[in-house]
Amino acid sequence: MYPDMWADPDDDPRDNGGPVPDGELATLQDFLTNYRMTLRMKCEGLDPEQLARRSVPPSTLSLLGLVRHLAEVERDWRGWLGEGDPLPKLYGVRDGDFDGAVGEQAVVDAAYVDLEREQAATDAALAAHPDLGERVGKDKFAIRELLVHRIEEYARHCGQADLLRKCIDGRVGQ
């Protein structure tokens, strides 16, 4: 029905057709899940070179870079829960997530493994704190703030992914 869009609205996996989640925590988790799925949808069907294609020089922004970046920030957010030192960077130096996003299948595969692992670890760490008002870590962030910040981060990067994908093959998001 909509050949230039990610999914026909009737087949969109983000819409389960059921009732909306009940409660604040379930609503926040549902939004996060949908944005995570949106990012994956925007990357589907592309080869490593397309995923690694940079936006506009001198920017290093690419779809693959966004996948790697979100793995890195999931790891960073987990560090905000504790009192100790931050976890080491996944990709070494600052901006290594984008700079190392090269068009090789092994790099693409590793990026998705990293993203899934870091998402699961952060989800598990946050599950230990079901009170959204609880304050954690050195900076005493509220759990609610950490969840909303994750949603904001994915939403912003999904918007960038819309533009990147449209430049690659003309497909547009919804």
N, C-alpha and C positions, 0 to 999 in steps of 0.2 A: 504494500500500500504506500509506503514512504521509502523509496529506494535510496534516498540520500541520508537517511537517519540511521542511528545505531540499531534501533529495534522498532518493529511495528508496535504502536501503543498497546495493541491487544496481546502481544507476546513479550512485553517488557518484563524481565525477571525481577525488576525492582518493585513491581506492583503485584502483590500476592492476592489482591481482590478481597482480602479479609478485612476485619475491623482494624482501625488504627491502634497502635499500642496503648495500653492503659498505664498511666503514670509517667512521671518525669524521667526516671532512669530508663525505662523501656523506650520512651520516645527518643531520648538522646542516642541510645544504642541503635535504634532503627535508622535514624538519620546517618549515623556513622557507617553502618552496614551498607546503606544505599550509596553513599559517596565512594566507599571502597569499591563497590561493584561497578559504579560509573567509571572510575579510573580504568579498571580492567577492560570494560567494554570499549573505551576509547582507544585502547591499545590492541584489541583483537584483530587478527587477520593481517598484521603488518610483519614484514621481515625485519631482521636485526638492523639493516641499514636504515630502513624507514623509521624504526623506533629510536635510533640514535641520531637522526637528522636534526641539526641545530636550527633554531628559529631564525634569528637575524644577527649577523656578526656585529659586535664581538660577543654576544650572548652565548652561553653554553647550554641554554634551555633546550631540552628535548623530552620526548615522552619517556624514553628509557631513563633519562636523568631524573624525571619526576618520580618514577617508580623507586629508584635508588634513594632519592632524597626522602621520600616518605618512609622508607625503611629506616633511614638514619634518624628522622625526627621521632618515630615511634620509640626508638631506643633512647633518645634524649628525654622524652616525656617520662619514660619509666624511671629514669634517674631522678626526676623531680619528686618522686614518691618517697625517696629515702633521705637519710641524713649524710650518707657517705659521699665519696668522690664520684663524679660522673663516669659512666662506662666509656671505654675507649671507642673512638669513632670506627664505624664499620669500614669506611673507605679511606682511612688514613687521615690525610690533611683536610683542612677546611676547603670546601667546594670539591672534594674528591668524588662526591656522589655525582656531580654533573660532569666534571672533567674526565672521569673514567668511564663515562657512558659511551662506549664505542660499539660499532656495529658488528659484533661477533656473537654467535649463538650462545657460547659459553657464558658471556657476560650477561646476556638477556636471561638465561636460565638461572644464573646465580642471583640476579636481581630479584626475580620472583620468589626464589627460595628465601632470600633475606627478608623480603617484605612479609611473607607469610609467617616466618618465624618471629619477627619482631612484633607484628600485630598480635599474634597469639600470646607472646610473653607479656606485652603491655596489657592486653585484655585480662589475662590471669592475675596480674599484679593489681589491677583496678578492681577486680571482682572481690578481692579481700577487703575492699572499702565500699560497702553498699550505701553508706550515709553520704549523700551528695554534699552535705555541709561540712563534713570532716575536713580538717586542715592537716596537711601532711608535708613532709620534707623540710629542708632548711628554710625555705621561703614561705612555708605555711600556706601553700595553695589549697583552695577548696577543691575537692574531687569534682564538683560541678564545673569549676573553671577549667580543669584539665580536660574533661570530656568536651566541653564547648569549644575549647581551643583546638582539639583534634578535629572536630567537625569543620571548624573554620579553615583549618589548614588544608583538609581534603577538598572543601568546596572551592577555595581559591585556586588550588592546583588543577581541579577539574575544569575550571574556566579556561585556564591556560591550555589544558589538553584539548579543549574544543578547538581553539585556534590552530594549534599545532596539527591536529588531525585534518582539519579542513584544508590546510596548506598541502598536506601529503596526498590526499585522494578526494577531497571535496565533501566528505561525509560530515554531517553536522549532528550535534548532540541535542538531547532533550532532557 
